[in-house]
Amino acid sequence: MRTRLDHLVTSALQHGSAVPAFTCYDFTTALAVVAAAEEAGRGVILLVAPKTAATPNGMRLTGALRGLADAAAVPVAVQLDHATDLKIMADAVAAGADSVLADGSSFPYEENIALVRAARELLGPDVVLEAELGGLAGDEDRAFGADQSGVRVAGLTDSAQVEDFVSRTGAELLAVAVGNVHGKYKGEPQLRWDVLQDIAVRTHIPLVLHGASGIPAEELVKAASMNVGKVNFNTELRTGVLSTLQEQLPAHRSDGENLQGLLGHWNHSAASFASTTLATLSR
């Protein structure tokens, strides 16, 4: 069912839970994620990556995800992730996204604020805006990148800037950098829960943890207690599907090019990961 992202996240936090958000490069993955959410009876967020949105079929996928969300038996929100291009933001909202991450985290502080404010002016008050303060290492679309060992390479969010940033941007959600990275970690994640706790007491809006793939479940369960209401997953979902397809492809080629059977394994891989994640973050 169509649900505003901020309402979905706030409701989860009131019950001591966080909502998982999954990057969907395709409709098959989205179908699996929503089916897992329906089985669990929990809400979920479908993310469209900016590189996907910029392709010729990016807005068609966004519209398809909106239709899937509308027909779902549980609350589902659709968000354009990590966007810096105002035109793509507007196009995504027109196609069906109900929220946007206006991500100026790689810009100087004042330029970051300016981007979020420009997005608000362009998109209007009904679109939920997420902003990001602090820089995450890595590339959300690639499993491997620069050395990613957590806090040593990621730009930690400056908790002293949080109140000013939230006040001036009017963002409904704030993504933070506390040692989390995009892609796979080299070595153990080194999350700064002390920094996250400091941020949590400085703002009342829900916080967002990106780059959650690879963070142990026993660590993730702490998130909601520190006002983290949305947790993003991409790498483990994507690499799990690719590993399954690689393993199953020879047999399905020999079985009359059985694409339908192969898609069944794709669906099972994505749904299994989504189910596990939903269970981890739910209370």
C-alpha positions as CSV (number, residue, x, y, z in Angstrom):
1,M,0.0,0.0,0.0
2,R,1.2,3.5,-0.8
3,T,2.9,4.9,2.3
4,R,4.9,8.0,3.0
5,L,8.5,7.1,3.9
6,D,8.6,9.3,7.0
7,H,5.4,7.8,8.4
8,L,6.7,4.3,7.8
9,V,9.9,5.0,9.5
10,T,8.4,6.9,12.4
11,S,5.9,4.1,13.1
12,A,8.7,1.5,13.1
13,L,10.7,3.5,15.6
14,Q,7.7,3.8,17.9
15,H,7.8,0.0,18.1
16,G,11.6,-0.2,18.6
17,S,12.3,-1.3,15.0
18,A,14.0,0.0,11.9
19,V,12.8,-0.3,8.3
20,P,15.1,-1.9,5.8
21,A,15.6,-0.2,2.4
22,F,16.8,-2.3,-0.6
23,T,18.3,-1.1,-3.8
24,C,16.3,-2.6,-6.7
25,Y,18.1,-2.5,-10.1
26,D,15.3,-4.6,-11.6
27,F,11.7,-5.6,-11.0
28,T,12.5,-9.3,-10.2
29,T,14.4,-8.2,-7.1
30,A,11.6,-5.8,-6.1
31,L,9.0,-8.5,-6.4
32,A,11.0,-10.8,-4.1
33,V,11.6,-8.0,-1.5
34,V,7.9,-7.1,-1.3
35,A,6.9,-10.8,-1.1
36,A,9.2,-11.2,1.9
37,A,7.8,-8.1,3.5
38,E,4.3,-9.4,3.0
39,E,5.2,-12.7,4.5
40,A,6.8,-10.9,7.5
41,G,3.9,-8.5,7.8
42,R,6.4,-5.6,7.8
43,G,6.9,-2.4,5.8
44,V,9.8,-2.0,3.4
45,I,11.4,0.6,1.3
46,L,12.4,0.2,-2.4
47,L,15.4,2.2,-3.5
48,V,16.2,3.4,-7.1
49,A,19.9,4.1,-7.5
50,P,20.7,7.4,-9.3
51,K,22.6,5.6,-12.1
52,T,19.5,3.5,-12.7
53,A,17.3,6.5,-12.7
54,A,19.5,8.2,-15.3
55,T,19.1,5.4,-17.8
56,P,16.4,5.4,-20.5
57,N,14.3,2.9,-18.6
58,G,15.0,4.3,-15.1
59,M,11.8,6.2,-14.8
60,R,9.8,3.2,-16.1
61,L,11.3,1.1,-13.3
62,T,10.4,3.8,-10.8
63,G,6.8,3.8,-12.0
64,A,6.7,0.0,-11.9
65,L,7.9,0.0,-8.3
66,R,5.2,2.5,-7.4
67,G,2.6,0.2,-8.9
68,L,4.1,-2.7,-6.9
69,A,4.0,-0.6,-3.8
70,D,0.4,0.4,-4.3
71,A,-0.7,-3.2,-4.7
72,A,1.3,-4.6,-1.8
73,A,-0.5,-5.9,1.3
74,V,2.0,-4.1,3.6
75,P,3.3,-0.4,3.7
76,V,5.9,0.2,0.9
77,A,7.7,3.4,0.1
78,V,9.7,4.2,-3.1
79,Q,12.8,6.4,-2.8
80,L,15.3,7.9,-5.3
81,D,18.6,7.3,-3.6
82,H,21.7,9.5,-3.5
83,A,20.6,12.1,-6.0
84,T,22.4,15.3,-6.8
85,D,20.6,16.2,-10.1
86,L,17.5,18.2,-9.5
87,K,16.0,17.3,-12.9
88,I,16.3,13.5,-12.1
89,M,14.8,14.2,-8.7
90,A,11.7,15.9,-10.3
91,D,11.4,13.2,-12.9
92,A,11.6,10.4,-10.3
93,V,8.9,12.0,-8.2
94,A,6.7,12.5,-11.3
95,A,7.3,8.8,-12.1
96,G,6.2,7.6,-8.7
97,A,8.9,8.1,-6.0
98,D,7.5,9.5,-2.8
99,S,10.8,10.5,-1.4
100,V,14.3,11.6,-2.4
101,L,17.7,11.5,-0.9
102,A,19.2,14.9,-1.9
103,D,22.8,13.9,-1.3
104,G,25.2,16.8,-1.1
105,S,27.5,15.0,1.4
106,S,30.4,15.2,-1.0
107,F,30.0,18.9,-1.3
108,P,31.2,21.6,1.1
109,Y,28.8,22.1,4.0
110,E,27.0,25.2,2.7
111,E,26.6,23.6,-0.8
112,N,25.1,20.5,0.8
113,I,22.6,22.7,2.6
114,A,21.9,24.6,-0.7
115,L,21.2,21.4,-2.6
116,V,18.7,20.1,0.0
117,R,16.9,23.5,0.1
118,A,16.8,23.6,-3.7
119,A,15.3,20.1,-3.8
120,R,12.6,21.2,-1.3
121,E,11.7,24.3,-3.3
122,L,11.5,22.3,-6.5
123,L,9.7,19.2,-5.2
124,G,7.3,20.9,-2.7
125,P,6.3,20.0,0.8
126,D,4.6,16.6,0.1
127,V,7.8,14.9,-1.0
128,V,9.8,13.4,1.8
129,L,13.4,14.6,1.8
130,E,16.4,12.7,3.2
131,A,19.7,14.5,3.5
132,E,23.2,13.2,4.2
133,L,25.8,14.7,6.5
134,G,29.3,13.2,6.5
135,G,30.9,11.1,3.7
136,L,30.8,7.4,3.2
137,A,33.7,5.7,1.4
138,G,33.0,3.3,-1.5
139,D,30.6,3.1,-4.4
140,E,27.0,1.9,-3.7
141,D,26.8,0.2,-7.2
142,R,30.1,-1.7,-6.9
143,A,31.1,-4.3,-4.3
144,F,34.8,-3.5,-4.4
145,G,36.4,-0.1,-4.5
146,A,39.0,1.8,-2.5
147,D,40.3,0.4,0.8
148,Q,37.2,0.3,2.9
149,S,37.9,-0.5,6.5
150,G,35.2,1.7,8.1
151,V,36.0,4.6,10.3
152,R,39.6,5.0,9.0
153,V,38.4,6.0,5.5
154,A,34.9,7.3,6.0
155,G,34.2,11.0,6.8
156,L,32.5,10.9,10.2
157,T,29.4,13.1,10.6
158,D,30.3,16.1,12.7
159,S,27.6,15.9,15.5
160,A,28.2,19.6,16.2
161,Q,26.8,20.5,12.8
162,V,23.6,18.3,13.0
163,E,21.2,20.8,14.7
164,D,22.2,23.6,12.3
165,F,22.0,21.3,9.2
166,V,18.6,19.9,10.1
167,S,17.2,23.3,11.0
168,R,18.3,24.9,7.7
169,T,17.5,22.1,5.4
170,G,14.1,21.0,6.8
171,A,15.0,17.4,5.9
172,E,12.7,14.7,7.4
173,L,15.5,12.1,7.7
174,L,19.2,12.4,8.1
175,A,21.7,9.9,6.8
176,V,24.9,9.8,8.9
177,A,28.5,8.5,8.6
178,V,29.7,6.6,11.7
179,G,32.2,4.3,10.1
180,N,29.8,2.6,7.7
181,V,30.8,2.3,4.0
182,H,29.3,1.5,0.7
183,G,30.4,-1.9,-0.6
184,K,32.3,-4.7,1.2
185,Y,34.3,-4.0,4.3
186,K,38.0,-5.1,4.4
187,G,38.3,-6.4,7.9
188,E,35.7,-5.9,10.6
189,P,33.4,-2.9,10.5
190,Q,34.4,-0.3,13.0
191,L,31.2,1.6,13.7
192,R,31.4,4.6,16.1
193,W,28.2,4.0,18.2
194,D,29.4,6.8,20.5
195,V,29.2,9.3,17.6
196,L,25.8,7.9,16.6
197,Q,24.5,8.3,20.1
198,D,25.7,11.9,20.2
199,I,23.9,12.6,16.9
200,A,20.7,11.0,18.2
201,V,20.4,13.3,21.1
202,R,20.9,16.4,18.9
203,T,17.9,15.9,16.6
204,H,14.5,14.4,16.8
205,I,14.2,13.4,13.1
206,P,14.9,9.7,12.2
207,L,18.4,8.8,11.3
208,V,19.5,6.6,8.4
209,L,22.4,4.1,8.3
210,H,23.7,3.5,4.7
211,G,26.1,0.8,3.8
212,A,24.7,-1.8,6.2
213,S,25.7,-4.8,4.2
214,G,28.4,-6.6,6.1
215,I,27.5,-5.2,9.5
216,P,26.9,-8.1,11.9
217,A,23.2,-8.6,12.9
218,E,24.1,-8.2,16.6
219,E,25.4,-4.7,15.8
220,L,22.5,-3.7,13.6
221,V,19.9,-4.5,16.3
222,K,21.4,-1.5,18.3
223,A,20.4,0.9,15.6
224,A,16.7,1.6,16.5
225,S,17.7,2.4,20.1
226,M,19.7,5.3,18.7
227,N,16.9,6.7,16.5
228,V,18.0,4.9,13.3
229,G,14.7,4.2,11.6
230,K,16.0,3.3,8.1
231,V,18.8,1.0,7.2
232,N,20.0,0.7,3.5
233,F,21.1,-2.6,1.9
234,N,22.6,-3.1,-1.5
235,T,25.8,-5.1,-1.7
236,E,24.8,-8.3,0.0
237,L,21.5,-8.4,-1.8
238,R,23.1,-7.9,-5.2
239,T,26.1,-10.1,-4.8
240,G,23.9,-12.9,-3.3
241,V,21.7,-12.9,-6.4
242,L,24.8,-12.8,-8.8
243,S,26.4,-15.7,-6.9
244,T,23.2,-17.8,-7.2
245,L,22.8,-17.1,-10.9
246,Q,26.5,-18.0,-11.5
247,E,26.0,-21.3,-9.7
248,Q,22.7,-22.2,-11.3
249,L,23.3,-21.0,-14.9
250,P,25.0,-24.1,-16.3
251,A,22.2,-26.4,-15.3
252,H,19.5,-24.1,-16.6
253,R,21.3,-23.7,-19.9
254,S,21.4,-27.5,-20.3
255,D,17.7,-27.6,-19.3
256,G,16.5,-26.0,-22.5
257,E,17.6,-22.5,-21.6
258,N,15.2,-22.5,-18.7
259,L,15.0,-18.8,-17.9
260,Q,11.9,-19.2,-15.8
261,G,13.6,-21.7,-13.5
262,L,16.6,-19.4,-13.2
263,L,14.4,-16.5,-12.3
264,G,13.0,-18.6,-9.5
265,H,16.4,-19.0,-8.0
266,W,17.0,-15.2,-8.4
267,N,13.7,-14.6,-6.5
268,H,14.6,-17.0,-3.8
269,S,18.0,-15.5,-3.2
270,A,16.6,-11.9,-2.9
271,A,13.6,-13.0,-0.8
272,S,15.8,-14.9,1.6
273,F,18.1,-12.0,2.2
274,A,15.1,-9.6,2.6
275,S,13.4,-12.0,5.1
276,T,16.6,-12.3,7.2
277,T,17.1,-8.5,7.3
278,L,13.4,-7.8,8.1
279,A,13.7,-10.2,11.0
280,T,16.9,-8.6,12.3
281,L,15.5,-5.1,12.3
282,S,12.1,-5.9,13.6
283,R,11.0,-5.9,17.2
